[in-house]
Amino acid sequence: MPDIRSPDPQAPDARSADGNLFLGTITGTSVDGLDIALVDLAGGIHLIAAETSEFPEALRQGLLDLGQPGRDSLEQVGELDAELGDFTARALLAFLNGLGIAPERITAIGSHGQTIRHRPDAAHPFTWQIGDPNRIAERTGITTVADFRRRDMAAGGQGAPLVPAFHEALFRTASETRVLLNIGGISNITLLPADRSLPVIGFDTGPGNGLMDAWCLQHQNRAYDEGGAWAAGGELLPDLLESLCSDPYLDRPPPKSTGREVFNLPWLDARADLTDFDAQDVQRTLAEFTAVTVVEAVNRWAADASRLVVCGGGRLNGLLMARLTELAGMPVQTSEMLGFDGDAMEAAAFAWLAARRMAGLAGNAPAVTGASGDRVLGAVYPGKPD
């Protein structure tokens, strides 16, 4: 089991916080593992501990394949749904065991699961996450909340992003306007106006790490470009960058959301004959593409922001952070500088959303998703009876 991170050493003793402890878990678009967070919601939001549980390679590759149209089948979906549910349950129990916390102390698990298809613009819009919550509840004995996105979509929303409401609860302040940027496989921003009369805005800006990871795996046989070192040694390809930036999604106004089913290697291949370019130069250009599209979105929708706060795996890419700093025209910092583990943000958000569901409170932000109103999100799968 990976080392457990304890980002808030001042948080109250988890074992004494009965009724306020919630687990959150998500496998994001990067498919780099299962993110887990334990949150104490007594008197605020306290992140007690977090970890990322690495997937077995066969499970990871299966999940990656399901995210690409044309590589899936109903048999594969069914098996991976069950396998991911079982893996999630085992990982959560190991996580709790490492903390010395009995499962009975946990009020609920918020399990986002793995998105295998997100089609908010289809004739019949849908979004699909797997990781069977029945198995999670059965194996752990803990009530599990899952299927967070579809009620928002049924109300006319995008079903995503859902984390901006959590960003607001954590980071909104009357002292300054902030932008929260999450760089996972896809990048998304949350605008938190200082003026409380203004709504929170959030949307997917376009690719994050996803294209860079896929290109690195194809040409370097590595899951990701650690620190952005490979990209940093390449040369920018202006014509390729211009072609990438011409995708119509980038100019659409929010609410909007996207995923790997759009921004993937076939999408990249359709933009240019990549055999004409050095692979390292393409990687450098993909990093620039992520930085440019993020900054253009921030400048368009949050030009008055005082700072850009970055979370997610992309904050560890030195080249990407350098380019964001150079382009943004405002201070760029990681969420750790505001006291919150950037790797645990989304998992903690789903712990918080599970608590909202159990209390019968709305979890979406209609101004973000475009839903017709506030909605209570998630289906509840009871744990084992006492």
C-alpha positions as CSV (number, residue, x, y, z in Angstrom):
1,M,0.0,0.0,0.0
2,P,1.4,3.5,-0.8
3,D,2.4,5.8,2.1
4,I,-0.5,7.6,3.5
5,R,-0.2,11.4,3.3
6,S,-1.4,13.3,6.4
7,P,-1.7,16.8,5.0
8,D,-3.4,18.3,8.1
9,P,-1.5,17.4,11.2
10,Q,-3.7,19.8,13.2
11,A,-6.9,18.1,12.2
12,P,-8.9,16.5,15.1
13,D,-8.2,12.9,15.9
14,A,-10.2,10.9,13.3
15,R,-11.1,8.2,15.8
16,S,-13.0,10.7,18.0
17,A,-15.0,12.3,15.2
18,D,-17.9,9.8,14.9
19,G,-20.7,11.0,12.5
20,N,-18.5,13.4,10.7
21,L,-16.0,11.2,8.9
22,F,-16.5,10.7,5.2
23,L,-14.3,8.9,2.6
24,G,-14.1,10.2,-1.0
25,T,-12.6,8.4,-4.0
26,I,-12.2,9.1,-7.7
27,T,-10.3,7.8,-10.6
28,G,-9.8,10.8,-12.9
29,T,-9.2,11.2,-16.6
30,S,-5.5,10.6,-16.2
31,V,-6.4,7.0,-14.9
32,D,-3.2,7.1,-12.8
33,G,-4.7,5.4,-9.8
34,L,-7.5,5.5,-7.2
35,D,-7.4,8.8,-5.2
36,I,-8.7,8.4,-1.7
37,A,-9.3,11.1,1.0
38,L,-10.5,10.9,4.5
39,V,-12.3,14.1,5.5
40,D,-13.6,15.3,8.9
41,L,-16.6,17.7,8.4
42,A,-17.0,18.6,12.1
43,G,-16.9,22.4,12.2
44,G,-15.4,22.8,8.7
45,I,-13.6,20.8,6.1
46,H,-10.5,19.0,7.5
47,L,-8.5,16.7,5.3
48,I,-7.1,14.1,7.6
49,A,-5.2,11.8,5.3
50,A,-5.0,10.9,1.6
51,E,-3.3,8.5,-0.7
52,T,-3.3,7.3,-4.3
53,S,-3.6,3.5,-4.7
54,E,-1.9,2.4,-7.9
55,F,-3.9,0.2,-10.3
56,P,-2.7,-3.1,-11.5
57,E,-1.5,-2.5,-15.1
58,A,-4.2,-4.8,-16.6
59,L,-7.0,-2.8,-14.8
60,R,-5.4,0.5,-15.8
61,Q,-5.1,-0.4,-19.4
62,G,-8.7,-1.7,-19.5
63,L,-10.0,1.5,-18.1
64,L,-7.9,3.5,-20.6
65,D,-9.3,1.4,-23.5
66,L,-12.9,2.0,-22.3
67,G,-12.3,5.7,-22.5
68,Q,-11.6,5.5,-26.2
69,P,-14.6,5.1,-28.6
70,G,-14.3,1.9,-30.6
71,R,-12.2,0.0,-28.0
72,D,-15.1,-1.1,-25.7
73,S,-17.6,-3.9,-25.5
74,L,-20.5,-4.6,-23.1
75,E,-18.6,-7.6,-21.8
76,Q,-15.6,-5.5,-21.0
77,V,-17.7,-2.8,-19.4
78,G,-19.4,-5.3,-17.2
79,E,-16.2,-7.0,-16.0
80,L,-14.3,-3.8,-15.4
81,D,-17.3,-2.3,-13.5
82,A,-17.1,-5.2,-11.1
83,E,-13.3,-5.3,-11.0
84,L,-13.0,-1.6,-10.2
85,G,-15.7,-1.9,-7.5
86,D,-13.8,-4.7,-5.8
87,F,-10.5,-2.9,-6.2
88,T,-12.0,0.3,-4.7
89,A,-13.3,-1.6,-1.7
90,R,-10.0,-3.3,-1.0
91,A,-8.1,0.0,-1.3
92,L,-10.4,1.8,1.0
93,L,-10.2,-0.9,3.7
94,A,-6.4,-1.0,3.4
95,F,-6.3,2.8,3.7
96,L,-8.5,2.7,6.9
97,N,-6.4,-0.1,8.3
98,G,-3.3,1.9,7.8
99,L,-4.8,4.8,9.8
100,G,-6.1,2.5,12.5
101,I,-9.7,3.5,11.9
102,A,-12.5,0.9,12.0
103,P,-14.9,1.0,9.0
104,E,-17.8,1.5,11.4
105,R,-16.5,5.0,12.2
106,I,-17.1,6.2,8.6
107,T,-20.5,7.7,7.9
108,A,-20.4,7.2,4.1
109,I,-18.1,6.8,1.1
110,G,-18.5,9.2,-1.9
111,S,-17.4,7.2,-4.9
112,H,-17.2,9.0,-8.2
113,G,-15.9,6.0,-10.2
114,Q,-14.2,6.1,-13.6
115,T,-15.8,8.0,-16.4
116,I,-15.8,5.9,-19.5
117,R,-18.0,8.1,-21.6
118,H,-19.1,11.7,-21.3
119,R,-21.5,13.0,-24.0
120,P,-23.2,16.2,-22.8
121,D,-23.9,17.3,-26.3
122,A,-25.5,14.1,-27.7
123,A,-29.0,14.0,-28.9
124,H,-29.8,12.3,-25.7
125,P,-27.0,13.6,-23.4
126,F,-25.4,11.0,-21.1
127,T,-22.5,10.4,-18.8
128,W,-21.3,7.0,-17.6
129,Q,-19.1,6.1,-14.6
130,I,-18.2,2.6,-13.5
131,G,-16.9,1.0,-10.3
132,D,-19.9,-0.9,-8.9
133,P,-21.0,0.9,-5.7
134,N,-23.0,-2.2,-4.7
135,R,-19.7,-4.1,-4.3
136,I,-18.0,-1.2,-2.5
137,A,-20.9,-1.1,0.1
138,E,-21.0,-4.9,0.4
139,R,-17.2,-5.4,0.8
140,T,-16.6,-2.4,3.1
141,G,-19.9,-2.5,5.0
142,I,-20.0,1.3,4.6
143,T,-22.9,3.2,3.0
144,T,-21.7,4.3,-0.4
145,V,-22.9,7.3,-2.5
146,A,-22.3,7.1,-6.2
147,D,-23.7,8.2,-9.6
148,F,-23.3,11.9,-8.8
149,R,-23.4,13.3,-12.3
150,R,-26.6,12.0,-13.9
151,R,-29.2,13.9,-11.9
152,D,-27.6,17.2,-12.8
153,M,-27.6,16.1,-16.5
154,A,-31.3,15.1,-16.2
155,A,-32.0,18.6,-15.1
156,G,-30.4,20.0,-18.3
157,G,-26.8,20.4,-16.9
158,Q,-23.5,19.1,-18.2
159,G,-23.1,16.8,-15.2
160,A,-19.7,18.3,-14.8
161,P,-17.6,19.8,-13.3
162,L,-18.9,19.1,-9.8
163,V,-15.9,20.1,-7.8
164,P,-16.4,23.9,-8.1
165,A,-19.0,23.9,-5.3
166,F,-16.4,22.3,-3.1
167,H,-13.8,24.9,-4.2
168,E,-16.3,27.6,-3.1
169,A,-16.7,26.0,0.3
170,L,-13.0,25.8,0.8
171,F,-11.5,28.9,-0.9
172,R,-14.0,31.6,-1.6
173,T,-13.2,34.8,0.2
174,A,-14.4,38.4,0.1
175,S,-10.8,39.7,0.1
176,E,-9.9,38.7,-3.5
177,T,-11.2,37.0,-6.6
178,R,-9.5,33.6,-7.2
179,V,-9.3,31.1,-9.9
180,L,-8.8,27.4,-9.0
181,L,-7.2,25.4,-11.8
182,N,-7.3,21.6,-11.7
183,I,-4.9,19.9,-14.1
184,G,-5.8,16.3,-14.5
185,G,-6.3,14.5,-17.8
186,I,-8.5,17.4,-18.6
187,S,-8.1,20.9,-17.2
188,N,-10.9,22.8,-15.5
189,I,-11.2,26.1,-13.8
190,T,-13.4,27.5,-11.0
191,L,-13.8,31.3,-10.8
192,L,-14.5,32.4,-7.2
193,P,-15.6,36.1,-7.3
194,A,-14.9,38.2,-4.2
195,D,-18.3,39.7,-4.7
196,R,-20.8,37.3,-3.1
197,S,-23.6,38.5,-5.3
198,L,-21.8,37.0,-8.4
199,P,-22.1,33.3,-9.1
200,V,-19.3,30.8,-9.1
201,I,-18.4,29.8,-12.7
202,G,-16.5,26.7,-13.7
203,F,-15.8,24.6,-16.8
204,D,-13.4,22.3,-18.6
205,T,-10.9,24.5,-20.5
206,G,-9.6,21.6,-22.6
207,P,-6.7,19.1,-22.3
208,G,-4.6,18.9,-19.2
209,N,-2.2,16.0,-18.9
210,G,-4.1,13.5,-21.0
211,L,-2.6,14.2,-24.4
212,M,0.9,14.6,-23.0
213,D,0.6,11.4,-21.1
214,A,-0.7,9.5,-24.1
215,W,2.0,10.9,-26.4
216,C,4.7,10.1,-23.8
217,L,3.5,6.5,-23.4
218,Q,3.5,6.0,-27.2
219,H,7.0,7.4,-27.7
220,Q,8.8,7.0,-24.4
221,N,7.0,3.9,-23.0
222,R,6.4,5.9,-19.8
223,A,3.0,6.7,-18.3
224,Y,3.8,10.4,-18.0
225,D,6.6,13.0,-18.6
226,E,7.9,13.4,-15.1
227,G,8.3,17.0,-14.2
228,G,7.9,17.9,-17.9
229,A,11.6,17.2,-18.5
230,W,11.1,15.5,-21.9
231,A,8.9,18.3,-23.1
232,A,11.4,21.0,-21.8
233,G,14.0,19.6,-24.2
234,G,11.9,20.0,-27.2
235,E,11.2,22.9,-29.6
236,L,7.8,24.6,-29.9
237,L,6.0,23.9,-33.2
238,P,3.9,27.1,-33.9
239,D,2.0,25.7,-36.8
240,L,0.9,22.6,-34.9
241,L,0.0,24.7,-31.9
242,E,-2.2,26.9,-34.1
243,S,-3.9,23.8,-35.5
244,L,-4.6,22.4,-32.0
245,C,-6.0,25.7,-30.8
246,S,-8.5,25.8,-33.7
247,D,-10.7,23.2,-32.1
248,P,-14.2,24.7,-31.8
249,Y,-14.7,23.5,-28.2
250,L,-12.1,26.0,-27.0
251,D,-14.2,29.0,-28.2
252,R,-17.5,27.8,-26.8
253,P,-18.8,29.7,-23.8
254,P,-19.6,27.8,-20.6
255,P,-21.3,25.8,-19.3
256,K,-19.3,23.1,-21.1
257,S,-17.4,19.9,-20.2
258,T,-15.3,17.4,-22.2
259,G,-13.1,14.3,-21.8
260,R,-10.7,11.8,-23.2
261,E,-13.3,10.7,-25.7
262,V,-12.7,14.0,-27.5
263,F,-9.1,15.0,-26.8
264,N,-7.1,11.9,-27.5
265,L,-4.5,10.6,-29.9
266,P,-6.8,10.1,-32.8
267,W,-7.9,13.7,-32.3
268,L,-4.3,14.8,-32.4
269,D,-3.5,12.7,-35.5
270,A,-6.4,14.4,-37.3
271,R,-4.8,17.8,-36.7
272,A,-1.5,17.2,-38.6
273,D,0.8,14.6,-40.1
274,L,2.8,14.1,-37.0
275,T,5.4,11.9,-38.8
276,D,6.8,15.2,-40.0
277,F,7.8,16.2,-36.5
278,D,10.2,15.1,-33.9
279,A,8.3,13.4,-31.1
280,Q,9.9,15.5,-28.4
281,D,8.9,18.7,-30.2
282,V,5.3,17.5,-30.3
283,Q,5.5,16.9,-26.5
284,R,6.7,20.5,-26.0
285,T,3.9,21.8,-28.1
286,L,1.3,19.7,-26.2
287,A,2.5,21.3,-23.0
288,E,2.2,24.7,-24.5
289,F,-1.3,23.8,-25.8
290,T,-2.4,23.0,-22.3
291,A,-0.9,26.2,-20.9
292,V,-2.3,28.5,-23.6
293,T,-5.8,27.2,-23.5
294,V,-6.0,27.5,-19.7
295,V,-4.7,31.0,-19.7
296,E,-7.0,32.1,-22.6
297,A,-9.9,30.8,-20.6
298,V,-8.8,32.6,-17.5
299,N,-8.3,35.8,-19.4
300,R,-11.7,35.6,-21.0
301,W,-13.7,34.7,-18.0
302,A,-11.7,35.8,-15.0
303,A,-9.5,38.7,-16.1
304,D,-9.9,40.4,-12.7
305,A,-8.6,37.5,-10.7
306,S,-5.9,38.1,-8.1
307,R,-4.3,34.7,-8.3
308,L,-4.4,31.4,-10.0
309,V,-4.3,28.4,-7.6
310,V,-3.3,25.0,-9.2
311,C,-4.1,21.5,-8.0
312,G,-4.0,18.1,-9.6
313,G,-1.1,16.2,-11.1
314,G,-0.2,18.9,-13.6
315,R,1.1,21.2,-10.8
316,L,4.1,18.8,-10.6
317,N,5.0,19.5,-14.3
318,G,7.7,22.1,-14.0
319,L,7.5,23.2,-17.6
320,L,3.7,23.6,-17.5
321,M,3.8,25.6,-14.3
322,A,6.6,27.9,-15.7
323,R,4.5,28.5,-18.8
324,L,1.4,29.3,-16.8
325,T,3.4,31.7,-14.7
326,E,4.8,33.4,-17.7
327,L,1.5,33.7,-19.6
328,A,-1.1,34.3,-16.8
329,G,-0.2,37.8,-15.7
330,M,-1.1,37.0,-12.1
331,P,0.5,35.1,-9.3
332,V,0.4,31.3,-9.9
333,Q,0.7,29.0,-6.8
334,T,-0.2,25.5,-5.8
335,S,-3.2,24.7,-3.5
336,E,-0.7,23.6,-0.8
337,M,0.1,27.3,-0.4
338,L,-3.6,27.7,0.7
339,G,-3.2,24.7,3.0
340,F,-4.8,21.9,0.9
341,D,-3.1,18.8,-0.7
342,G,-3.4,19.3,-4.4
343,D,-3.5,15.5,-5.1
344,A,-6.4,15.0,-2.7
345,M,-8.7,17.8,-3.9
346,E,-11.1,15.8,-6.0
347,A,-11.3,12.8,-3.7
348,A,-12.1,15.1,-0.8
349,A,-14.7,16.8,-2.9
350,F,-16.6,13.6,-3.3
351,A,-16.4,12.9,0.4
352,W,-18.0,16.3,0.9
353,L,-20.6,15.6,-1.8
354,A,-21.5,12.3,-0.1
355,A,-22.1,14.3,3.1
356,R,-24.3,16.7,1.2
357,R,-26.3,13.7,-0.2
358,M,-26.7,12.1,3.2
359,A,-28.0,15.4,4.6
360,G,-30.4,15.9,1.6
361,L,-28.5,19.0,0.4
362,A,-27.9,20.1,-3.1
363,G,-24.4,19.2,-4.5
364,N,-24.4,20.9,-7.9
365,A,-23.8,24.6,-8.8
366,P,-26.3,25.4,-11.6
367,A,-24.3,28.4,-12.8
368,V,-21.4,26.0,-13.5
369,T,-23.2,23.0,-15.0
370,G,-26.2,24.7,-16.6
371,A,-28.7,22.7,-14.7
372,S,-32.2,24.2,-14.3
373,G,-31.7,24.4,-10.5
374,D,-30.2,23.0,-7.4
375,R,-30.2,19.2,-7.2
376,V,-29.4,16.6,-4.5
377,L,-26.8,14.4,-6.3
378,G,-26.0,10.7,-5.9
379,A,-27.6,7.4,-5.3
380,V,-27.3,5.8,-1.9
381,Y,-26.2,2.1,-1.4
382,P,-26.6,1.1,2.2
383,G,-23.8,-0.6,4.0
384,K,-24.2,-3.9,5.8
385,P,-26.9,-3.7,8.6
386,D,-25.6,-3.7,12.1
